[in-house]
Structure formats: C-alpha cells, structure tokens
C-alpha cells in the first residue's frame, strides 16, 4: 500500500489552496486526491496509484489531480474502471511526465458502461498533451451535473471523441488558449460557450423532425464569445444549434498553423436553429468558408474580416449594420437583409472595403418614416466592390409586392426608387395629374397676363 510522502504533501496543499481561491469554496470543504502512478497501472480504481493509498472519493466536492513528480508514471491509457463523481479533474504536466497523448478509456477490457459525473470542469495545465476521452471497452458517459468549465492550456488539446456521450441539462464553457475537440452525438442541453482558444468539431450535428438529435455542442445554444470555431479536417460541417454571437470570433483555419482544419462550416435551420447578434458590434474573422442559412436577428452589428467567403441565406433582421472589411460577402437568392428606415436618412447599412454580391432581397421597414421625402444610403458603393445579381430585388415589410426593375440598375415602387449605381433609396413623390393641370393653368394665366401688360 502506498503512503503519502513529504515531497507530495506541500504540492497537494498548494493545489488545494489554489482550488479554494479559484472556486471560493473553503479548502476544508474539498477533497484533493493526487495521482502518483506508483500502482504501475492506468486504473483509476487502483488505490496504489494515488497519494495516500486511496482512490478519490466519489462526490461533488472531489477534486482530482493527474500529475506525478515521483517514481510513478501516468500509464496510457488511464481507465475509469467504475462509475465516479467528481467536482474537477486537472491534468498538470508541470513535472513533464504526462505522455504526448493520454487516452481515457472506460475499461482496460470488457464492455461494461461507465458514467463519469462532473460538477465543475476539466483543466489541462502546463502541458501540450492531448487528453482524449475515447470510451474504449464500454460506453463512457460524461454527465454534466452542473455548469462546467473546460480550461485548456496553450498547445494542449482536450478531446471528447464521438463514442463518448455527454449528457445533462448543464452547460460547458471553453476557456484557455488550447483546443477542445468535441465529437458528434452529444445531447447535453445547457449549451456550449466558446470564450477562448479553439473549439474543434469532429463531425456535424444531426436533426430529425425539426429538432436536434445530437451535436458537438449538445442540443442547446452555441454562444460565440471569443476564440476560434473550426472543423477538425477539411470536411464540411453542418450545425443545427441556435447561435448567439456575443463577441469577436474566428471561423475556420489558416495555414500554416491550422492548414488541416479548413472545412466549410454551415449553420442550418433543419433543427429549428436561429442566430442572435447581441448588442454592440462583433467581428467575424472568416478564415474558411461559412454559409449562414439561419435567420440572424438581434440589435447588434457585424464586421466581416478574413479572406474566406461569408454567405447569408436566411431572413436577416439584425439592426446594427454589416461591414465587409475584408474578403467576400454574398447575399444569396434565398436570403434577405432588413433595413430600418427613419426620418433624416437614418438606417442600418452595408459598408466596408471588401466585395459584396447581392442576389437576394432588401426588405425595407418604413414604419418610422413620417417625412414625405428622403434619401437612405443602404450600400456604400464608394468603398465596396459590389455587384447586384439577377435575383436581386427590394420590397417593403408591409407590402407583398416587390420593386419593379426599371432597367439600368434602377428599381421603383410608386414614389420610391433604388439605384444600384449610388446604393441609395429615395422617396420623391411625383405630383398627381390634377396637380399638373392646375400648375399648367396657373402658368397659362400668368403668361396671358404678362402679354396684356406688354401691349
């Protein structure tokens, strides 16, 4: 039986103090169990692998540290070997003894299913190791008992592979500069928040009957607050989750660092997903092609950067404007952009110095217009490299009919007109025929009066 050594006790005490400072829980309320690997196996359930000769307690205050600075090692794979409950698991390579890849399996052999219930999160610290929960030899389920934080250090990757189930009603937040690779088929419903680092997907989501059946992000909302969202290959990924754009985020990969993660990413409506842009202006750095089929609403605005193409194919009503700062933007024939008109020429607009192709519909909300004339600059043609396709048209939100293509880039609807040459919408009422007649009569009387005075 292994016993606690003096060289390990200060380390454990330090980690306990740090955990207490990080979580706000008193150290006495937590139990920290440290791996030393002296049992010579990769089994979690082997007491000799743990400082103090006891496996970690199975409860919501149990913190587990996988690290070793003694003669023991971290044997690959590490096996759960039993149903366990923990608050946090930390993989710390400060001593340099974690392998380049550490696989976490269900069992060393057999097919018995195991559940690992986590209340707080998983951390990869001081390491460039890939820690892969892969669920060999029996189904492995990670049950989220509370909102979890997955913190991955720079150069490291935490992988939750396709065969691992992730369940529960709680959420995951990804922080840290490293990568989180999420496989398919996850069903946790609390949502996934990308705050820092890379979030990589190992497959697409699935939907049936208008509902998500499995996804790398679970069945809840994907919140893009920062970091990079990538397909973990050159293969196209399709996502059905609703999306909240709540910060600046990159989409896709760039050579040389991300040359293998350049697959197109498509945001689909088949699972009932919609996108919301939160208040403020947020940047989408589009590094690999992105197709946004979901309707995009909200009060915020978007700035498109990055050299890859961004396409909108939904009903887009977000009110903060769209700036194409770099690369190409396309409004497809199935897509629309909403413009909110007001007196004095006030409206959201499309601006920037990139290229833009408009082949869909501009939907005009004139409910706030009270003036009888006006001009609204919808597209900044002075700086954009823009084109208008054969399916382009305009319509009012309160009308069913579209503008008439009058030729030469001019579209009209009653007293309203839009010019593709100027990017401007104008309201300039034309006098009624009776008014013309009255004006003509007044002109004739004036002319006759002048002639009489000249005689």
N, C-alpha and C positions, 0 to 999 in steps of 0.2 A: 504494500500500500504506500502510495506517495504521500509525503508530508510537505507542508508549507515551508519554504526556505526563506531565509532572511533577505536574500537578494531579490525575491519576488514581492515580499510584503510591502516595501515602500512603493514599488511600482503599482501594485493594486490599490494602495491607499491614495496615491496621486490620481489614478484614473477615477476612483470613487469620488474624490473631491471635485475633479473636473466635471464629472457627470452631474454632481449635485449643483454645481454652478450653472451648468448648461440648462438643466431641466427645472431648477427651482425647488426640487424635492430635497428634503434633508437626507444626508448620506445614510443615516440610520434606517431610513425607510426603504433603502435599496439594498440589493444583494448583488455584488460583483463577483463573478466567477471567471478565473483566468486560465486559459489553456496553456499547458506546458509540453504536451505531446509525449510525456515520458511513459505512457502506456504502450507506445510502439504501434498503435493502430490509428485508423482515422475515425473510430467510432465515438460519436458524441456520448454514447451510453457507457463508455469505459471510464470508470472513476479514476483510474491511474493517469488519464490524460489531462487531469485538472489539478491545479494547485489546491492543496488541502485534501485531495483524495476523495472528492465528492462531485458528482455531476451537478450542473446548475439546477437550482430549484425551478420548478415549473409553475410560474405565477407571473402576474402582470408587473411586478417590480424587479424582475430578474434581469440583470444586465450581464451580457456575455462578451468577453474579450478574447478573440482568437489571435494570439501573439505568443512568441516564445523567445526567451533570451537564455535558456538553459540548454542542457544537452539534448533535450527532446526536439522533435520536429513537428511540423504540420503535415501529416500524411495525406496524400492526394489519392483518392477522393476522401473528403470528410463526409460521413454518413450520419443522418439524423437518427435513424435506428429506432425511434419511438415518437409518439405524439408529444410535442413540447410546447410550452407557453413561455414567452419572454417579453421583456419590455424593449430591449435593444440588443443588437448584435454588432460588434465592431471588429473589423479585420484590420489590424495595425501591423505594418511591416517595418516599424522603427528599428528592429533588430536585424532586418534583412533576411529573415528565414521563411517568408512565405514563398511558395513556388510562383512561377510566372503565370500559371493558370491553376486555380484551386477550384475543383468541381465539388459541388454539394449534391450528394445523392440521397435518395430515400433510404436505401438499404445497401449493404455490401452485396447481398444476394437475395433472391426471393422476389415476391411481388406484393408484399403487404403495403397497403397505402398508409401514408403518414401525413399528419397535419402539423404545421409549424404556425402557431398563433403569435402574432407580433402586435404589441401595443404602442411602440414608439418609433421604430425605424431600424435601418441598416446603414452602417457607416464603413467606408473604405478609407483609411487614413494612412498617410506616409507611405504610399505604395503605388506601384504601376502594375500591380497584379490584376488579372481578370478573375473575378469570383463569379462562378457560373452555377446558379441553382438550376439543375437539369432534370432531376427526378428520375434517375435510372433505378431499375429494380423496384418498381412500385410507384403508384401515383403520388406525387408530392403536392400538397395544397398549402399555400401561404394564405392564412386567414388574417385579414386586417381587422383587429378588434377595436382600434381607434385610429385617428388620423396619423399617418406615418410620414416620416421624413427620410428620404434616401439621400445620403450625403456621400459623394464620390470624389476622391481627390484627383488632382490633375494627373493625367496619364493612366489612370485606372479605369476599369470597366466592371460594373455590376450587371450581370446578365440574368434575367428571369426568362428562361427559354420556353419554347412552345408547349412542351409537355407538362409544364408546371402550372397548376391552377392558382389564380389569385381571386379570392372571394371576400365578401363582407360589404358593409354599407359605408365604410370609411374611405378616406382619400389617401393619395400619395403625393408628396411634394418632392421634386427633384432639385437638389441644390449641390453646390460644389462644381469645380471646373471639369471633372471627369465625365464619363459616359454611363448612361443607363440604357441597356438594351432590353426592350420588352418584346416578348414573343406574342403569338396570337392567342385568342380564346380566353382572355381574362374577362371576368364577369363582376368584379367589384364595382360598386355603383356610386362611390363618393366623388369620383373624378380624379384627374391627374393634373397637377400644376407643374409646368416647366418654368423654373425660376433662373437656374444657372446651368452651364455645361451643355452636354449633348444628350438628347433623347433620341435613341435609335429604335426603329421598328423592324422586327424580324418577319413581318408579314402584314397583310391587310386585315381590316376588320370584316365582319360578316353581319348580314342583316336579313331578316325574314318578316314579312307581314308589316313592314314599316317600323320594326324595332330591331335594335342591335342585339345580336346573339353572342357576340364575342369580339374583343378588340384588344390591341396592345394597351389601350388606355382604359380598359374596363367599359362599362356601359354609361358612365357619367360624362360630364363636360370636360373637354381638354382645354385648360387655361394656358395660354401662351403669354408669359410674363417676362421672359428673357431666355437666353441660351439659343440652342440650335436644334431644330427638329429635322431628322434625317431618315431616309430609307437606308437600311443596313445592307445595301447592294446597289446595283444598277437597275434593279427591278422596280417597276411602278407600284406604288402603294395606294390603296383607296381606303379612306377613313370615313366612317359614318357618324362619329360622335359630334355633338354640338361643340362649338368652339367659342371661347371668349378671348379676344385679342386685348390684352391688358398691359402691354409693354412692347419693347423693341425685341424682335425675334428674327433669327435667320432660318431659312428653309432650304435644305439640301446641303450639298458638299462642294468643296473647291479643291482642286489639285494644288500642292501635292499631298496635303495632309489628309484630305477626305476624298481621294480620287475614286475609291470604291463605293462611295455612298451617295451616288449622284442620281438615283432613281427619281422619276417624276412622282409627285405627291398630289393626289386628288381628294378633295373634300366633297363627299357625296351627300345627297338628300335621301337616299334609299332607307336609311334608318331613322328618318324624321329629324335629322340634324339641321340646325341653323347656326349662324355665326353672329356674334355681337361685338362691336368695337366700343370699348369703354371710353369715357370722357378723356379728352386730350388728343394728342397726335402721336401715332405709333408708327415705327419703321418696320417694314417687311423687307429683309435683305434676302432677295430671291436668288439663291445660288444654283439651284436645279429647278427645272420646270415645275410650275404649280398651276393646277386647274381648280378654281373655286366654284363648284356648282351650287353650293349652299347660298341661300339668301343671306346677305350681310346687312344688319341693321345696327342701331346704336347712335350715340351722339358724338362719337369720336371721329377722327380723320386718319388717313393712311398716307404714308410716304413709301413709295416703292423704290428700293435700291437693288443692286446686284444685276449681273449681266444676263441672267436667265429670264425666260418669259413668264409672265403672270397673266392668266386669263380669268375673267369673270363671266359666269354663265347663269347666274341667278338673278333674283329681283333685289337689287342693292339699294337700300334706303338710308344707309348711314349718312349723317348730315355734316360731318366735319371736313369734307372735301378729299380729293385724291391728287397727290403729287407724284408724277413719274420722274424721279430724279435720275434714274439710270435704267438702261435696258428697255425691254419692250413690254407693253401692256396691250391686251386685246379684250374688248367687249364683244363677246360672240353674238351670233344672231339670236341665240336663246336668252341673252342677258339684257338687263336694263340698268340704268343709272338714274336715281331720283335727284332732281334739282329743286330746292325750296326757294321760291321767288318771294321777294318782298319789295316794298317801295324803295326808291332810291337806288335801284340796281343791285340790291343785296341778294346774294345766292352763293351756295357752295359751288365749287368749280373743279375742273380738271386742269392742272398746271404742271410745270416742270420742263426739263430739257431732254427727256428721253423720247421714245417713239410710242405712238398710240394709234391703234386701229379700232375704229368704232363701226361695228357691224350690227349692233343691237338697237335698243330703243332708249331715247332720253325721255323720261317721264317727268312732267313739269307740274309741280304743285303751286298753283297761283292763288291759293285761298287767302294769303296775306297781302295780295296786291289790291290796293284801293285806287291808285293813280290811273289816269286814262292813257298815259303814255309811259314809255320807259325802255331801257336797254339793259340787258343782263349778259355779261360775258361768261358764257358757260365753259368754253375751251380756250385756253391761252395759246392761240395759234402762232403768236410771235416767237415763242421759245420752243414749243413742242414740234416734233416731226410727226404730224398727224395725217391720217387718211380716213375716209368715210366709205364703207363698203356698200355693196348693192342692197343689203338688207337694212341699212340704217334708216331710221325714221324717228319721229317725235310724236308724243301725244300728251294731252293733259290728263292729270289724275282724275279729274271729274268728267272726262269725256270718253266715249268708247271709240270714236273715230281718230285716225292719225292725221298728221300733217300731209299736205299734198306736195309731191315732188314736182316743183315748177321748172326744174332743169337748171343747169349751170350752178349747182350747189345751193340753190335756194329752195326752202321748204316753207309752205304757207298754211295758215289755218285762220280764216277770217282776217282780222286786223293784225294777226301775229305772223312773224316771219323769222326764220333762222337761216343764217348764211354760213356755210362751211368755210368760206374764204376768210371770214372775220371771227368765227366762233361765237358770234353774238346773236342773242334772241331779242327781237324788237317788237314793241307794241306801238303802232302808229295808225290810229283809226282813220279810215277814208270817209270823207263826207258822204251822206246819203244823196241819191239823185235829186230829191226835192231841195236839198240844201244847195246843190249845184245850180238848180234852176233859179232859186232865189238870188244866189250870188250873181248869176248871169243877168237877171232882170235888173238888179241894182247897178250893175256895170253899164247896161244899156241906157238906163235913165241918166246916169252920170255923164255918159258920152253925149247924149242929146242935149243935156243942159249946157255942157261946155260949148257945143256947136251954136246954140242960141245966143250965148254970151258973146261969141266971136262975130256974130253978124252985126 
